[in-house]
């Protein structure tokens, strides 16, 4: 795995992090005490690397920087717009940086050798969260446990359930149980261009009540097994407008799988939607991603055996304020075969690497998945998806940035690439949409019912 912090790895491997069993949970007080000391409050290495190219974490970007003009409701101005470009990685020099490239990026540089490139800037560890989220992570380290088979979480609440993980199940739950404030609303755009670059824009209004982050709850068991309520309402194009998806996300999937419903204006009916799971095609995806690959990974982990590969330094997207700017039109971003890389920003970062291998006698279109999780956020930032023949089929690439007014680690979208047909989907774009509302206190739980989404979807 290249240059790894061997002292940290030794501690985690001794605790069982390299094992494929999901039986180990919690950490002793002596380990939890490291949070905020040699580890950040969420469990990343606080110090920088040997040559200083990765700096120490000093608290992240906790408020709007003094060099930008920002008010709530605005898109985030780029505080690093004047950072000089250090160098660019392309197909011609990729071998020089091979030990710090993910398999996903090696494939993109190879398949799109004439046009794909990675502009690299200095590393800025801006990711951070509110103090109460850090306090919750400290408590979670002591009390958080996996449910039987790794299919859920007990004991923990808010923040990351396993800031000092013992195995890959805990790491993927760190990714899935994201902190986005208790209530939030958004309008985003997605595009699935043809190989020539033509595309139709999908516009979706979505919203969530994330009970996992409800400050009134003390532990996962208080949630009655529902950690998030989610609605996605497609408003464009006209042929898709009025379609609504409702999800009740369960926290112990062994007790109850995800609950989902869909309203179709064509039938004017709400139906249960058990297909909103696993390898069924994602909504508005044109078949470009599976339901469980949305956002890197989501849903039950029970079809795979999970293993920690290790931690290494990689050039990965970060601080993508330029890509998320409202100064960009969607035509500036969407180009043939891949997004316009001129607007992206990559930095040298440490990332956890985990792998999911399909269990025997279990079905999924992806037989193997390798995921790279940003150290400071625990978010999946790149993936490699292999088909049942063992061939690399698809890759995913997320574009993080820090919402410094909250603060929390957010993003400027995610790209889903199919390496076999030259197509991709770019989702989560808000450039020409209203800014995300991370403080949507008006949301009420009685809105998240099948009857409510029928009323919402009627045109």
Residue pairs with C-beta under 8 A, 6 or more apart in sequence:
1 309
1 310
1 311
1 312
1 353
2 99
2 100
2 312
2 313
3 49
3 50
3 312
3 313
4 310
4 311
4 312
5 45
5 311
5 350
8 45
8 311
9 310
9 311
11 31
12 18
12 164
12 165
12 166
12 308
15 24
15 27
15 31
15 164
15 166
16 24
16 166
16 167
17 165
17 166
17 167
17 168
17 308
18 307
18 308
19 167
20 167
20 168
20 305
20 306
20 307
21 167
22 146
22 149
22 150
22 167
22 169
22 170
22 306
24 166
24 167
25 144
25 145
25 146
25 162
25 166
25 170
26 141
26 142
26 143
26 144
26 145
26 155
27 141
27 142
27 164
27 166
29 142
31 141
31 164
32 138
32 141
32 142
32 164
34 164
35 41
35 42
35 43
35 134
35 137
35 138
35 141
35 163
35 164
36 134
36 138
37 46
38 45
38 46
38 47
39 45
39 46
39 163
39 164
40 46
40 57
40 376
41 129
41 134
41 137
41 138
41 163
42 129
42 134
42 137
42 159
42 160
42 163
42 376
42 377
42 378
43 137
43 141
43 160
43 162
43 163
43 164
43 165
43 378
44 57
44 350
44 375
44 376
45 57
45 350
45 375
46 56
46 57
47 56
48 54
48 55
48 56
49 313
49 348
49 350
53 123
53 348
54 123
54 125
54 313
54 348
54 349
54 350
55 123
55 124
55 125
56 125
57 125
57 376
58 125
59 128
60 125
60 126
60 127
60 128
60 129
60 376
60 402
60 407
61 79
61 126
61 127
61 128
61 402
61 404
61 407
62 128
62 404
62 407
63 404
63 405
63 407
64 70
64 404
64 405
65 79
65 404
67 79
68 76
68 77
68 78
68 79
69 77
70 76
70 77
70 404
70 405
72 405
72 439
73 434
73 435
74 435
75 324
75 325
75 326
75 430
75 431
75 435
76 321
76 324
76 401
76 403
76 404
76 405
76 435
77 321
78 321
78 322
78 325
79 321
79 404
80 121
80 124
80 319
80 321
80 345
81 321
81 322
83 121
83 122
83 124
84 121
85 119
85 120
85 121
86 120
86 121
86 122
87 120
88 117
88 118
88 119
88 120
89 97
89 101
89 105
89 109
89 117
89 118
89 120
89 315
89 346
90 109
90 113
90 116
90 117
90 118
91 109
91 110
91 113
91 114
91 116
94 101
94 106
94 109
94 110
97 315
98 106
100 312
100 313
100 314
100 315
100 348
101 109
101 314
101 315
102 314
102 316
102 351
102 372
102 382
102 384
103 370
103 384
103 392
104 372
104 382
104 383
104 384
104 395
104 396
104 397
105 118
105 315
105 382
105 395
105 397
107 384
107 392
107 395
107 419
108 116
108 338
108 395
108 397
108 417
108 419
109 116
109 117
109 118
111 419
112 337
112 338
115 337
115 338
115 341
116 337
116 338
116 341
117 341
118 315
118 341
118 344
118 346
119 341
119 342
119 344
119 345
119 346
120 315
120 346
120 347
120 348
121 319
121 345
121 346
121 347
122 347
123 318
123 347
123 348
123 349
124 318
124 319
124 347
125 376
126 318
126 319
126 401
126 402
126 404
127 374
127 376
127 377
127 400
127 402
127 409
128 376
128 402
128 407
128 408
128 409
129 159
129 179
129 407
129 408
129 409
130 406
130 407
130 408
132 158
132 215
133 158
133 159
133 179
133 408
134 159
136 156
136 157
136 158
136 159
137 159
137 160
137 163
138 163
139 156
140 155
140 156
140 157
140 158
140 159
140 160
140 161
140 162
140 163
141 162
141 163
141 164
143 155
143 156
143 219
144 153
144 154
144 155
144 156
144 161
144 162
144 170
145 153
145 154
145 155
145 156
146 152
146 153
146 154
146 169
146 170
146 173
147 153
147 154
147 252
147 254
147 255
148 254
149 254
149 302
150 167
150 169
150 173
150 301
150 302
150 306
151 252
151 253
151 254
151 300
151 301
151 302
152 220
152 250
152 251
152 252
152 253
152 254
152 255
153 161
153 173
153 177
153 220
153 251
153 252
154 219
154 220
154 221
154 252
155 219
155 220
155 221
156 162
156 219
156 220
157 212
157 217
157 218
157 219
157 220
157 222
157 223
158 179
158 212
158 213
158 214
158 215
158 217
159 179
160 174
160 177
160 179
160 378
161 170
161 173
161 174
161 177
161 220
162 170
162 171
162 173
162 174
163 174
165 171
165 174
165 308
167 306
167 308
168 306
168 307
168 308
168 354
168 355
168 356
169 301
169 306
171 306
171 308
171 352
171 354
171 373
171 378
172 297
172 301
172 306
172 354
172 356
172 371
173 301
174 373
174 378
175 296
175 297
175 371
175 373
175 378
175 379
175 380
176 297
176 298
176 299
177 212
177 227
178 379
179 213
179 408
179 409
180 208
180 210
180 213
180 408
180 410
180 438
181 210
181 213
181 406
181 408
181 438
181 439
182 209
182 210
182 211
182 213
182 214
182 215
183 207
183 208
183 209
183 210
183 439
183 440
183 441
183 442
183 443
184 207
184 208
184 210
184 436
184 437
184 438
184 439
184 440
185 205
185 206
185 207
185 436
185 437
185 440
185 443
186 205
186 206
186 207
186 430
186 433
186 436
186 437
187 203
187 204
187 205
187 206
187 235
187 430
187 433
187 434
188 203
188 204
188 206
188 413
188 427
188 428
188 429
188 430
188 433
189 201
189 202
189 203
189 204
189 330
189 429
189 430
189 431
189 432
189 433
190 201
190 202
190 204
190 284
190 425
190 426
190 427
190 428
190 429
191 199
191 200
191 201
191 202
191 330
191 334
191 425
191 426
191 429
192 199
192 200
192 202
192 285
192 286
192 288
192 423
192 424
192 425
193 199
193 334
193 335
193 336
193 423
193 424
194 423
195 336
195 337
195 421
195 422
195 423
196 336
197 334
197 335
197 336
197 337
199 334
200 237
201 236
201 237
201 330
202 234
202 236
202 237
202 240
202 284
203 234
203 235
203 236
203 433
204 232
204 233
204 234
204 235
204 284
205 232
205 233
205 235
206 230
206 231
206 232
206 233
207 230
207 231
207 440
207 443
208 228
208 229
208 230
208 231
209 228
209 229
209 443
209 445
209 448
210 227
210 228
211 217
211 223
211 226
211 227
211 228
211 229
212 220
212 223
212 227
212 228
212 251
214 223
217 223
220 227
220 251
220 252
223 251
225 250
225 251
225 252
225 255
225 256
226 248
226 249
226 250
226 251
227 249
227 250
227 251
228 247
228 248
228 249
229 247
229 248
229 249
229 445
229 448
230 245
230 246
230 247
230 248
230 249
230 448
231 244
231 245
231 246
231 247
231 447
231 448
231 453
231 456
232 244
232 245
232 283
233 243
233 244
233 453
233 456
233 457
234 240
234 241
234 242
234 243
234 244
234 283
234 284
235 241
240 284
241 265
241 459
242 263
242 264
242 265
242 457
242 458
242 459
243 262
243 263
243 264
243 265
243 283
243 457
244 262
244 263
244 453
244 454
244 456
244 457
245 260
245 261
245 262
245 263
245 273
245 276
245 283
245 453
246 260
246 261
246 262
246 263
246 448
246 449
246 450
246 452
246 453
247 258
247 259
247 260
247 276
248 258
248 259
248 260
248 448
249 258
250 256
250 257
250 258
250 259
253 299
253 300
253 302
254 302
257 274
257 277
257 300
258 276
258 277
258 299
258 300
260 272
260 273
260 274
260 276
260 277
261 270
261 271
261 272
261 273
261 450
261 453
262 270
262 271
262 273
262 276
263 269
263 270
263 450
263 453
263 454
263 456
263 457
264 271
264 457
265 457
265 458
265 459
268 454
268 458
269 454
270 450
270 451
270 453
270 454
275 291
276 283
276 291
277 291
277 292
277 299
277 300
278 290
278 291
278 292
278 299
278 300
278 303
278 364
279 290
279 291
279 292
279 363
279 364
279 365
279 366
280 290
280 291
281 287
281 289
281 290
281 291
282 288
282 289
282 290
282 291
282 293
282 294
283 291
285 416
285 425
286 425
288 416
288 418
288 423
288 424
288 425
289 394
289 396
289 416
289 425
290 365
290 366
291 298
291 299
292 298
292 299
292 300
293 366
293 383
293 385
293 394
293 396
293 416
294 427
295 380
295 398
295 414
296 371
296 379
296 380
296 381
296 383
296 396
296 398
296 414
297 369
297 371
297 380
297 383
301 356
303 358
303 359
303 362
303 363
303 364
304 356
304 357
304 358
304 359
304 362
304 364
304 369
305 356
305 357
305 358
305 359
306 354
306 355
306 356
307 354
307 355
307 356
307 357
308 352
308 353
308 354
309 353
309 354
309 355
309 370
310 352
310 353
311 350
311 351
311 352
311 353
311 375
312 350
312 351
312 353
313 348
313 349
313 350
313 351
314 348
314 349
314 350
314 351
314 372
314 382
315 346
315 347
315 348
315 349
316 346
316 347
316 349
316 351
316 372
316 374
316 381
316 382
317 344
317 345
317 346
317 347
317 381
317 397
317 398
317 399
317 400
318 345
318 346
318 347
318 349
318 374
318 400
318 401
319 345
319 347
319 400
319 401
319 402
320 343
320 344
320 345
320 399
320 400
320 401
320 411
320 412
321 345
321 401
321 412
322 328
322 343
322 344
322 345
323 333
323 343
323 344
323 345
323 399
323 412
323 413
324 399
324 401
324 411
324 412
324 413
324 429
324 430
324 431
325 343
325 431
326 431
326 432
328 343
328 431
329 431
329 432
330 429
330 431
330 432
332 340
332 343
333 339
333 340
333 343
333 426
333 429
333 431
334 340
334 426
336 422
337 422
337 423
337 424
338 415
338 417
338 424
339 415
339 424
339 426
344 399
349 374
349 375
349 376
350 375
351 372
351 373
351 374
351 375
351 381
351 382
352 372
352 373
352 375
352 378
353 370
353 371
353 372
353 373
354 370
354 371
354 373
355 368
355 369
355 370
355 371
356 368
356 369
356 370
356 371
357 367
357 368
358 364
358 366
358 367
358 368
365 387
365 388
366 385
366 386
366 387
366 393
367 386
367 387
367 388
367 389
367 390
368 385
368 386
368 390
369 383
369 384
369 385
369 386
370 383
370 384
371 380
371 382
371 383
372 380
372 381
372 382
372 383
373 379
373 380
373 381
374 381
374 400
374 409
376 409
377 400
377 409
379 398
379 400
379 409
379 411
380 396
380 398
381 397
381 398
381 400
382 395
382 396
382 397
382 398
383 395
383 396
384 392
384 395
385 392
385 393
385 394
385 395
385 396
386 392
386 393
387 393
392 419
393 418
393 419
393 420
394 416
394 417
394 418
394 419
395 417
395 419
396 414
396 415
396 416
396 417
397 414
397 415
397 417
398 411
398 413
398 414
399 411
399 412
399 413
399 414
399 415
400 409
400 410
400 411
400 412
401 410
401 411
401 412
402 408
402 409
402 410
403 409
403 410
403 436
403 438
405 438
406 438
408 438
410 436
411 428
412 428
412 429
412 430
413 426
413 427
413 428
413 429
413 430
414 426
414 427
414 428
415 424
415 425
415 426
415 427
416 424
416 425
416 426
416 427
417 424
418 424
430 436
446 452
